[in-house]
Amino acid sequence: MIQSESIVSAYAPPFRIVAKCFIAAIASFVILTFLLLIEHSVIVGHHFNPKILSINHIATLGWITMIIFGAMFQLVPVVLETKLFSEKLAEIQFWIYLAGVIGLVYCFWVFDTGINMTISAILLNLAMFIFSFNIIATMKSVKKWNVTAWFLTSAVFYLIITAIAGLLLAVNLWTPYIKISHLQYLNLHAHIAFIGWVSMVVMGVSFKLIPMFTLSHNFSLANAKRAFWLLNIGLLGISTIMHYQDTTFLYYIFTGLIVLGIIFFLLQIHIIFKNRIRKKFDIGIKFSSVAYVMFGLTTLLGAFIAFIDYNNISNLTLIYGYMIIFGYMSMLIVGQMYKIVPFLVWYHKYSSKVGIEKVPMLKDMFNEKFAHIEFYLMLTAVFGSIYSLAFGSETGLFISFALMFLSSIIFLYNMIIIFRK
């Protein structure tokens, strides 16, 4: 049980705090894939579409960010060896955040850009500020900082920026006041969320979890440090110049730094995998390794969109967004959930019974055969959706989204089995 040294300790908060976030996120994932399926015919053309915006926010807020909240509540105290500042704040934040997500998703779905959307955005901001305060207050007592701590601190900073930007964009839809293009700020908002918030968390956590799960040792974190500085310089630069109509050549410089930072991160992950003792990939690592490859492909596509005029290429922005949400983030989240959740449930349910009575092995906590089927379904769905979006095949989209929905049902089934243990 080597995981116990890194994801569970006396510093961890009560499991109910983490479990709430995970359960809400899993439900969001199933709803997300179901809505994609029933609305497959509208997932075309420009991304500024009420249904696409609604589905996108289920993905980013209900699925991805909710999972990150739960993971950080569990991992930050353990990794940094300090108690969570306030368990009560974590409980309060969860319910405020859930209300905000439901409200915002509904408002986008019916395209209610008035007071209701703004109130929902305010609730989300309040929840994100409570979360940020809780994590920052937790980090204040840390004595020994490492590269993971620096990445997570940056992620919290970008979460605050993302939240404020989202609120300002909601207000602008209600009462327009932004002088330059709303879509330019929407682009900035999306990338600060994707790279600054989500990917910074992914990177920081990866440097702890991947070595632990693959038994990797004796590697340098020099590339991780290079990635940290390049990404932050690029993100801060982009955040500044995107407030102007003419972003000049600086846009390309800062974008290039971000791309270079991601390359250094992926190189660091490659080095970690190369130094692993556990050669065979279990299902969790299979999902994760594919996700890192998809992150690289997504970065190449993002660079293409940034540097080249692509207006004549249909649905390219939708392909880019789909690759981020499903090819990169969903594959990674599912993979890590198959590693983290079984152990957390096992630890809280069975660790005290070891040597006293028969307890299940970790591999017995869920149906691994079904998980492998889910893996191939998701992979087929991702590439099928990319092909269908590129060539405008509505039938292909329906089939691909159906496969993704089926994979989410399998994931839900396995998670229910784990939690019922």
C-alpha positions in Angstrom: 0.0 0.0 0.0 2.6 2.5 -1.1 -0.1 5.0 -1.9 -0.8 5.6 1.8 2.4 7.6 2.1 1.1 10.2 -0.4 -2.7 10.4 -0.6 -3.7 9.5 3.0 -2.3 10.5 6.3 -3.3 12.1 9.6 -3.4 15.4 7.8 -6.2 14.4 5.4 -9.7 15.9 6.0 -12.8 13.7 6.7 -13.6 11.6 3.6 -17.1 13.0 3.3 -15.7 16.4 2.2 -13.8 14.8 -0.7 -16.5 12.3 -1.5 -19.2 15.0 -2.0 -17.1 16.7 -4.6 -16.3 13.4 -6.4 -19.9 12.2 -6.4 -21.2 15.6 -7.8 -18.5 15.5 -10.4 -19.3 12.0 -11.5 -23.0 12.9 -11.9 -22.0 16.0 -13.9 -19.9 13.8 -16.2 -22.9 11.5 -17.0 -25.2 14.6 -17.5 -22.5 16.2 -19.7 -22.2 13.1 -22.0 -26.0 12.7 -22.2 -26.6 16.3 -23.2 -23.9 16.0 -25.9 -25.7 13.0 -27.3 -29.2 14.5 -27.4 -27.9 17.8 -28.7 -25.4 16.4 -31.1 -27.0 18.2 -34.1 -26.2 21.7 -32.6 -22.5 20.9 -31.8 -21.4 22.5 -35.0 -20.3 26.0 -36.3 -19.3 28.8 -33.9 -18.6 28.0 -30.3 -20.6 31.0 -29.0 -23.9 29.0 -29.0 -26.2 28.8 -25.9 -26.2 25.0 -25.8 -22.5 24.7 -26.4 -21.8 27.3 -23.7 -24.0 25.4 -21.3 -22.5 22.0 -22.0 -19.0 23.5 -21.8 -19.7 24.9 -18.3 -21.1 21.6 -17.1 -17.7 20.1 -18.3 -15.5 22.8 -16.8 -17.3 23.6 -13.6 -19.4 20.6 -12.8 -17.0 17.9 -13.9 -13.4 19.1 -14.0 -13.3 21.8 -11.4 -15.5 19.9 -8.9 -13.0 16.9 -9.2 -10.1 19.3 -8.6 -11.7 20.7 -5.5 -12.1 17.2 -4.0 -8.6 16.2 -5.1 -7.0 19.3 -3.6 -8.9 19.0 -0.3 -7.4 15.5 -0.1 -3.9 16.0 -1.5 -2.8 19.5 -0.4 -2.9 18.7 3.4 -1.2 15.3 2.8 1.5 16.5 0.3 2.3 19.6 2.3 2.0 17.9 5.7 -0.5 20.4 7.2 -4.1 20.3 8.3 -6.8 21.8 6.1 -7.4 25.3 7.5 -11.2 24.9 7.8 -13.4 21.8 7.1 -16.5 23.9 7.8 -15.6 26.3 5.0 -15.1 23.4 2.6 -18.6 22.2 3.4 -20.2 25.6 2.9 -18.2 26.2 -0.3 -19.5 23.0 -1.8 -23.2 23.9 -1.6 -22.7 27.5 -2.7 -20.6 26.3 -5.7 -23.2 23.6 -6.6 -26.0 26.2 -6.6 -23.8 28.5 -8.8 -23.0 25.7 -11.3 -26.7 24.7 -11.7 -27.8 28.3 -12.1 -25.1 29.2 -14.6 -25.6 26.1 -16.7 -29.4 26.6 -16.8 -29.0 30.3 -17.7 -26.7 29.4 -20.7 -29.1 26.7 -21.8 -32.1 29.0 -22.0 -29.7 32.0 -22.7 -31.0 34.0 -19.8 -28.3 36.7 -19.8 -30.0 38.9 -17.2 -29.8 39.1 -13.5 -30.1 35.3 -12.9 -26.9 34.6 -14.8 -25.1 37.4 -12.9 -26.3 36.0 -9.5 -25.1 32.5 -10.5 -21.7 34.0 -11.4 -21.6 35.8 -8.1 -22.3 32.5 -6.3 -19.5 30.8 -8.2 -17.1 33.7 -7.4 -18.0 33.5 -3.7 -17.4 29.7 -3.6 -14.1 30.0 -5.5 -12.9 32.7 -3.2 -13.8 30.6 -0.1 -11.9 27.7 -1.7 -8.9 29.9 -2.5 -8.9 31.4 1.0 -9.1 27.9 2.6 -6.2 26.5 0.5 -4.0 29.6 0.9 -4.6 29.6 4.6 -3.6 25.9 4.7 -0.5 26.7 2.7 0.6 29.4 5.1 1.7 26.9 7.7 3.8 24.9 5.3 7.5 24.8 6.3 9.0 22.9 3.3 7.9 24.0 -0.1 8.4 21.9 -3.2 7.6 22.2 -6.9 4.1 20.8 -6.4 3.3 23.5 -3.9 4.5 26.2 -6.4 2.3 24.9 -9.1 -0.8 24.6 -6.8 -0.3 28.1 -5.5 -0.2 29.5 -9.1 -3.3 27.5 -9.9 -5.2 29.1 -7.0 -4.1 32.5 -8.3 -5.4 31.8 -11.8 -8.6 30.3 -10.4 -9.3 33.7 -8.8 -8.6 35.5 -12.1 -10.8 33.0 -14.0 -13.7 33.5 -11.5 -13.5 37.3 -11.7 -13.3 37.3 -15.5 -16.3 35.0 -15.7 -18.3 37.3 -13.6 -17.3 40.3 -15.7 -18.3 38.5 -18.9 -21.7 37.6 -17.4 -22.3 41.2 -16.5 -21.3 42.2 -20.0 -23.9 39.9 -21.5 -26.5 41.6 -19.3 -25.3 45.2 -19.6 -22.6 45.5 -22.3 -19.7 47.7 -21.2 -16.6 46.1 -22.7 -15.3 48.2 -25.5 -13.3 45.5 -27.3 -14.6 42.2 -28.5 -16.5 40.1 -26.0 -15.1 37.0 -27.7 -11.5 38.2 -27.2 -12.1 38.3 -23.4 -14.0 34.9 -23.7 -10.9 33.5 -25.3 -8.7 34.8 -22.5 -11.1 33.5 -19.8 -11.1 30.0 -21.4 -7.3 29.8 -21.6 -6.5 31.2 -18.2 -9.0 28.5 -16.9 -7.6 25.7 -19.0 -3.8 26.4 -18.7 -3.6 28.6 -15.5 -6.1 26.9 -13.3 -6.7 23.3 -14.5 -3.4 22.4 -16.1 -1.3 24.0 -13.3 -3.2 21.7 -10.9 -2.7 18.7 -13.2 1.1 19.4 -13.4 1.6 20.0 -9.7 -0.3 16.8 -8.8 1.3 14.8 -11.6 4.7 15.3 -10.1 3.6 13.5 -6.9 1.1 10.9 -8.2 2.7 9.6 -11.3 6.0 8.7 -9.6 4.0 7.1 -6.8 1.8 5.0 -9.0 4.6 3.9 -11.3 7.3 3.6 -8.6 9.6 6.1 -10.4 12.8 7.2 -8.6 16.0 9.0 -9.2 14.9 11.7 -11.7 15.5 15.5 -11.8 12.7 18.0 -11.7 14.6 20.6 -13.7 12.1 20.4 -16.6 9.2 20.9 -14.1 10.8 24.1 -12.9 11.4 25.3 -16.4 7.8 24.6 -17.2 6.6 26.6 -14.1 8.5 29.8 -15.1 7.7 29.6 -18.8 4.0 29.0 -18.2 3.7 31.8 -15.7 5.5 34.4 -17.8 3.5 33.4 -20.8 0.1 33.5 -18.9 0.8 36.8 -17.2 1.9 38.3 -20.5 -1.2 37.1 -22.4 -3.4 38.3 -19.5 -2.0 41.8 -20.0 -1.9 42.2 -23.7 -5.4 40.6 -24.4 -6.9 43.7 -22.7 -6.0 45.7 -25.9 -7.5 45.5 -29.3 -4.1 45.3 -31.0 -2.1 42.6 -29.2 1.0 43.1 -31.5 3.8 40.6 -31.8 3.8 40.1 -28.0 0.8 37.8 -28.4 2.9 35.4 -30.4 5.9 35.6 -28.0 3.8 34.9 -24.9 1.8 32.1 -26.7 5.2 30.6 -27.7 6.3 30.6 -24.1 3.2 28.8 -23.0 3.7 26.2 -25.6 7.3 25.8 -24.6 6.3 25.4 -21.0 3.8 22.6 -21.8 6.6 20.9 -23.8 8.9 21.0 -20.8 6.1 19.5 -18.6 5.5 16.7 -21.0 9.2 16.0 -21.2 9.3 15.8 -17.4 6.4 13.3 -17.5 8.3 11.3 -20.1 11.4 11.2 -17.8 9.2 10.1 -14.9 7.7 7.2 -16.9 11.1 6.3 -18.3 12.5 5.9 -14.7 9.6 3.7 -13.5 10.1 0.4 -11.8 6.5 -0.8 -12.4 6.7 -1.5 -16.1 3.2 -2.8 -16.6 0.5 -0.1 -17.0 -2.7 -0.8 -15.0 -6.0 0.7 -16.2 -5.5 4.0 -14.3 -2.1 4.6 -15.8 -3.4 3.6 -19.3 -6.0 6.4 -19.1 -3.4 8.9 -17.8 -0.7 8.1 -20.3 -3.1 8.6 -23.2 -4.3 11.9 -21.6 -0.7 13.2 -21.6 -0.3 12.3 -25.3 -3.6 14.1 -26.0 -2.4 17.1 -24.1 0.6 17.3 -26.4 -1.7 17.0 -29.5 -4.1 19.6 -28.1 -1.1 22.0 -27.5 0.0 21.6 -31.2 -3.5 22.3 -32.4 -3.8 25.3 -30.1 -0.5 26.7 -31.4 -1.8 26.2 -35.0 -5.0 28.1 -34.1 -2.9 30.9 -32.5 -0.4 31.4 -35.2 -2.2 30.5 -38.4 -5.4 31.9 -40.0 -7.8 29.0 -39.7 -11.2 30.7 -40.5 -11.7 28.4 -43.6 -11.3 25.2 -41.5 -14.8 24.3 -40.2 -15.3 23.5 -36.5 -11.6 23.8 -35.6 -12.3 25.6 -32.4 -14.9 23.0 -31.4 -12.3 20.2 -32.1 -9.8 22.0 -30.0 -12.3 22.4 -27.1 -13.4 18.8 -27.4 -9.8 17.5 -27.3 -9.2 19.5 -24.1 -12.3 18.4 -22.3 -12.5 14.7 -23.4 -9.2 13.7 -24.9 -7.0 15.4 -22.3 -8.9 16.2 -19.1 -11.6 13.5 -19.0 -9.1 10.7 -19.8 -6.8 12.0 -17.1 -9.5 12.4 -14.5 -11.0 9.0 -15.1 -7.5 7.4 -14.9 -6.7 9.1 -11.7 -10.1 8.3 -10.2 -9.4 4.6 -10.8 -6.2 5.1 -8.7 -7.4 7.4 -6.0 -11.0 6.6 -5.2 -10.5 2.8 -4.6 -7.7 3.4 -2.2 -9.5 6.2 -0.3 -12.6 4.0 0.2 -10.4 1.0 1.0 -8.4 3.0 3.6 -11.4 4.4 5.4 -13.4 1.1 5.3 -10.9 -1.7 5.6 -7.5 -0.4 6.9 -8.4 -1.0 10.5 -9.5 -4.5 9.8 -6.3 -5.8 8.2 -5.0 -8.8 10.1 -8.4 -9.2 11.9 -10.6 -10.3 9.1 -10.4 -10.8 5.3 -10.4 -7.6 3.4 -10.6 -7.0 -0.4 -7.6 -6.2 -2.6 -7.5 -2.8 -4.4 -8.1 -4.6 -7.7 -11.3 -6.1 -6.3 -12.8 -2.7 -5.6 -14.2 -2.3 -9.1 -14.8 -4.3 -12.3 -11.4 -3.9 -14.1 -12.8 -5.6 -17.3 -15.5 -3.0 -17.6 -12.9 -0.3 -17.0 -10.9 -1.6 -19.9 -14.0 -1.6 -22.1 -14.6 2.0 -21.0 -11.0 2.9 -22.0 -11.5 1.7 -25.5 -14.9 3.3 -25.8 -13.6 6.7 -24.7 -10.6 6.5 -27.0 -12.9 5.5 -30.0 -15.4 8.3 -29.1 -12.6 10.9 -28.9 -11.1 10.1 -32.3 -14.6 9.5 -33.8 -15.8 12.9 -32.6 -12.7 14.7 -33.9 -13.1 13.1 -37.3 -16.9 13.8 -37.4 -16.4 17.5 -36.4 -13.7 17.9 -39.0 -15.7 16.4 -41.9 -19.2 17.6 -40.7 -20.7 14.1 -40.1 -23.8 14.4 -38.0 -24.2 10.6 -37.9 -20.5 10.2 -36.9 -21.1 12.7 -34.1 -24.2 10.8 -32.8 -22.3 7.5 -32.8 -19.2 9.0 -31.1 -21.2 10.8 -28.5 -23.2 7.6 -27.8 -20.0 5.8 -27.2 -18.8 8.5 -24.8 -22.1 8.4 -23.0 -21.9 4.6 -22.7 -18.3 5.0 -21.3 -19.6 7.4 -18.7 -22.3 4.9 -17.6 -19.6 2.3 -17.1 -17.5 4.8 -15.1 -20.6 5.6 -13.0 -21.2 1.9 -12.4 -17.6 1.3 -11.3 -17.6 4.3 -9.0 -20.9 3.2 -7.4 -19.4 -0.2 -6.8 -16.4 1.4 -5.1 -18.4 3.7 -2.9 -20.8 0.9 -1.9 -17.9 -1.2 -0.7 
